[in-house]
Amino acid sequence: MIKLKIFFVSLACVIIPISLVTSNITYLTNSDWLYSYNWWRNDIAINTGLSIDQLNNGSEQIKNYFINDQEKLDLIIKDDKSQRSLYNEREISHMIDVKYIMKTVYINAIVFTFLLILTFISIVFIFRRESFDILTTSIKISSFIFGLFVIILIVASLTDFTWLFTQFHLISFSNDLWILDPRTDYLIMMFPERFFLETTLMIGFLTLIEYAGLYTGSRLCKIRFSH
């Protein structure tokens, strides 16, 4: 039984952060407020010469692109009398790679959230009265490890996020299409480095808040069902 407990604690410690992080990435990627914040925070309308309505329309096209079957993103910007494709071939090719990563994240969010629920149910079913002790322990250990990771990430980001950003791209992509010119390429003009820095920190903080919620919930359940 001890080995079984260790197995489930270890399993939960792995599944919890993957489920939370991928779910938070999915949530933020599809949140209108994040894009609106970016337009304001990084003066995107001024830097691109596009209106807020055009930027919002562009972000909607990107969000839809991540979930549809379209291979290439032809981001259309409409003016009063005409319309034009905003991204060049290099940007479009890079977005094909980005779409693959985002679809992987979306799928993992669903799969690992399902596995997390299944794991929690299994723990409750198998261990009965001890289940909330095991859940609390799993969440505590997992949150401690993830918390250390977030601290390291924050320090690294504030010290040299450019280096961290570059390493992520070198690991994630097998080509150099991600190297764009902020003077001419609208993709990097719309989503500058600071956008990714702050979004990364948001993901970390959201996940820590969710850990706190899970831990509090498991503690309350333990108190409630121990009597």
C-alpha positions as CSV (number, residue, x, y, z in Angstrom):
1,M,0.0,0.0,0.0
2,I,2.9,2.4,0.7
3,K,4.3,1.8,-2.8
4,L,0.8,2.5,-4.2
5,K,0.7,5.8,-2.2
6,I,4.1,6.8,-3.5
7,F,3.0,6.0,-7.0
8,F,-0.1,8.2,-6.9
9,V,1.7,11.0,-5.1
10,S,4.4,11.0,-7.8
11,L,1.8,10.7,-10.6
12,A,-0.2,13.7,-9.2
13,C,3.0,15.7,-8.9
14,V,3.7,15.3,-12.6
15,I,0.1,15.7,-13.9
16,I,-0.9,18.7,-11.8
17,P,1.5,21.3,-13.2
18,I,1.1,20.1,-16.8
19,S,-2.6,20.3,-16.5
20,L,-2.6,23.8,-14.9
21,V,0.1,25.3,-17.1
22,T,-1.4,24.1,-20.4
23,S,-4.9,25.1,-19.3
24,N,-3.6,28.6,-18.4
25,I,-1.8,29.0,-21.7
26,T,-5.1,28.0,-23.5
27,Y,-7.1,30.4,-21.4
28,L,-4.7,33.4,-21.9
29,T,-4.2,32.7,-25.6
30,N,-8.0,33.0,-26.1
31,S,-8.6,35.9,-23.7
32,D,-9.5,39.2,-25.4
33,W,-8.3,41.2,-22.4
34,L,-4.7,39.9,-22.8
35,Y,-4.5,41.3,-26.4
36,S,-6.1,44.6,-25.3
37,Y,-3.6,44.9,-22.5
38,N,-0.8,44.3,-25.0
39,W,-2.0,46.9,-27.4
40,W,-2.1,49.5,-24.6
41,R,1.0,48.3,-22.7
42,N,3.3,48.2,-25.7
43,D,1.9,51.0,-27.8
44,I,1.1,48.6,-30.6
45,A,-1.2,50.9,-32.5
46,I,1.4,53.6,-32.6
47,N,4.2,51.2,-33.5
48,T,2.3,49.4,-36.3
49,G,0.1,52.2,-37.6
50,L,-2.9,50.0,-37.2
51,S,-6.1,50.9,-35.4
52,I,-7.3,49.1,-32.3
53,D,-10.1,47.6,-34.3
54,Q,-7.7,46.3,-36.9
55,L,-5.5,44.8,-34.1
56,N,-8.5,43.2,-32.4
57,N,-9.6,41.8,-35.7
58,G,-6.1,40.5,-36.3
59,S,-6.0,38.8,-32.9
60,E,-9.3,37.1,-33.6
61,Q,-7.9,35.7,-36.9
62,I,-4.9,34.4,-35.0
63,K,-7.1,32.7,-32.3
64,N,-9.3,31.1,-35.0
65,Y,-6.2,30.0,-36.9
66,F,-4.9,28.0,-33.9
67,I,-8.1,25.9,-33.9
68,N,-9.1,25.6,-37.5
69,D,-7.7,23.3,-40.3
70,Q,-6.1,26.2,-42.3
71,E,-2.4,25.5,-42.9
72,K,-1.3,29.1,-43.5
73,L,-2.4,32.2,-41.8
74,D,-3.3,35.0,-44.2
75,L,-4.0,37.8,-41.8
76,I,-6.2,40.3,-43.6
77,I,-6.3,43.9,-42.5
78,K,-9.2,46.0,-43.9
79,D,-9.0,49.7,-44.5
80,D,-11.9,51.9,-45.6
81,K,-11.5,51.1,-49.3
82,S,-9.2,48.1,-49.5
83,Q,-7.7,45.1,-47.7
84,R,-4.2,43.7,-47.5
85,S,-2.3,40.7,-46.2
86,L,-0.3,41.9,-43.2
87,Y,2.2,39.1,-42.7
88,N,5.0,38.2,-45.2
89,E,6.0,34.7,-46.2
90,R,8.5,34.3,-43.4
91,E,6.0,35.3,-40.8
92,I,3.4,33.0,-42.3
93,S,5.8,30.1,-42.3
94,H,6.7,30.7,-38.7
95,M,3.1,30.7,-37.7
96,I,2.7,27.2,-39.1
97,D,5.3,26.1,-36.5
98,V,3.5,28.1,-33.8
99,K,0.2,26.6,-34.7
100,Y,1.6,23.1,-34.2
101,I,2.9,24.0,-30.8
102,M,-0.4,25.7,-29.8
103,K,-2.5,22.7,-30.9
104,T,-0.2,20.5,-28.9
105,V,-0.7,22.7,-25.9
106,Y,-4.5,22.7,-26.4
107,I,-4.6,18.9,-26.7
108,N,-2.4,18.4,-23.6
109,A,-4.6,20.7,-21.6
110,I,-7.6,18.5,-22.3
111,V,-5.7,15.2,-21.9
112,F,-3.9,16.1,-18.7
113,T,-6.9,17.7,-17.1
114,F,-8.8,14.5,-17.7
115,L,-5.9,12.5,-16.3
116,L,-5.8,14.8,-13.2
117,I,-9.5,14.3,-12.5
118,L,-9.1,10.6,-13.1
119,T,-6.2,10.5,-10.7
120,F,-8.0,12.4,-8.0
121,I,-11.0,10.1,-8.3
122,S,-8.8,7.0,-8.2
123,I,-7.1,8.3,-5.0
124,V,-10.4,8.9,-3.3
125,F,-11.8,5.5,-4.4
126,I,-8.7,3.5,-3.4
127,F,-7.7,5.2,-0.2
128,R,-11.0,6.4,1.1
129,R,-10.3,8.1,4.5
130,E,-6.6,8.6,3.7
131,S,-7.4,10.1,0.3
132,F,-7.4,13.8,1.3
133,D,-4.1,13.3,3.1
134,I,-2.6,11.9,-0.1
135,L,-4.1,14.7,-2.2
136,T,-2.9,17.4,0.2
137,T,0.6,15.9,0.2
138,S,0.6,15.6,-3.6
139,I,-0.5,19.2,-4.0
140,K,2.0,20.5,-1.4
141,I,5.0,18.7,-3.0
142,S,4.0,19.6,-6.5
143,S,3.4,23.3,-5.6
144,F,6.7,23.5,-3.8
145,I,8.6,22.2,-6.8
146,F,6.6,24.4,-9.2
147,G,7.1,27.4,-6.9
148,L,10.9,26.9,-7.0
149,F,10.6,26.7,-10.8
150,V,8.6,30.0,-10.9
151,I,11.2,31.8,-8.7
152,I,14.0,30.6,-11.0
153,L,12.0,31.7,-14.0
154,I,11.3,35.1,-12.5
155,V,14.9,35.7,-11.7
156,A,16.0,34.5,-15.1
157,S,13.4,36.6,-16.9
158,L,14.2,39.8,-15.0
159,T,17.9,39.2,-15.4
160,D,18.0,38.4,-19.1
161,F,14.7,37.5,-20.7
162,T,16.1,37.9,-24.1
163,W,18.5,35.0,-23.5
164,L,15.6,32.9,-22.1
165,F,13.4,33.8,-25.0
166,T,16.1,32.8,-27.5
167,Q,16.7,29.5,-25.8
168,F,13.0,28.7,-25.9
169,H,12.9,29.3,-29.6
170,L,16.1,27.3,-30.2
171,I,14.6,24.3,-28.4
172,S,11.0,24.6,-29.8
173,F,11.8,25.3,-33.4
174,S,14.0,23.4,-35.9
175,N,14.5,26.5,-38.1
176,D,15.3,30.2,-37.8
177,L,12.0,31.5,-39.1
178,W,11.3,32.9,-35.6
179,I,14.1,35.5,-36.1
180,L,12.1,38.5,-37.3
181,D,12.9,42.2,-37.9
182,P,10.9,44.4,-35.5
183,R,11.3,47.3,-37.9
184,T,9.5,45.6,-40.8
185,D,7.8,42.4,-39.6
186,Y,4.3,43.0,-38.2
187,L,4.2,39.7,-36.2
188,I,7.0,40.8,-33.9
189,M,5.7,44.4,-33.9
190,M,2.3,43.2,-32.7
191,F,3.8,40.8,-30.2
192,P,7.1,42.2,-28.9
193,E,9.3,40.5,-26.4
194,R,7.8,42.2,-23.4
195,F,4.4,40.7,-24.3
196,F,5.9,37.2,-23.9
197,L,7.7,38.2,-20.7
198,E,4.6,39.4,-19.0
199,T,2.5,36.6,-20.4
200,T,5.0,34.0,-19.0
201,L,4.9,35.6,-15.6
202,M,1.0,35.7,-15.7
203,I,1.0,31.9,-16.4
204,G,3.3,31.3,-13.4
205,F,1.2,33.5,-11.1
206,L,-2.1,32.0,-12.2
207,T,-0.8,28.5,-11.7
208,L,0.4,29.3,-8.2
209,I,-3.0,30.8,-7.4
210,E,-4.6,27.6,-8.6
211,Y,-2.2,25.5,-6.5
212,A,-3.3,27.5,-3.5
213,G,-7.0,26.9,-4.4
214,L,-6.4,23.1,-4.8
215,Y,-4.5,22.9,-1.5
216,T,-7.2,24.9,0.4
217,G,-9.9,22.7,-1.2
218,S,-8.1,19.5,-0.2
219,R,-7.6,20.8,3.4
220,L,-11.2,21.8,3.7
221,C,-12.4,18.4,2.4
222,K,-10.1,16.7,4.8
223,I,-11.6,18.6,7.7
224,R,-15.2,18.1,6.4
225,F,-14.9,14.4,5.9
226,S,-12.8,13.5,8.9
227,H,-15.7,13.9,11.2
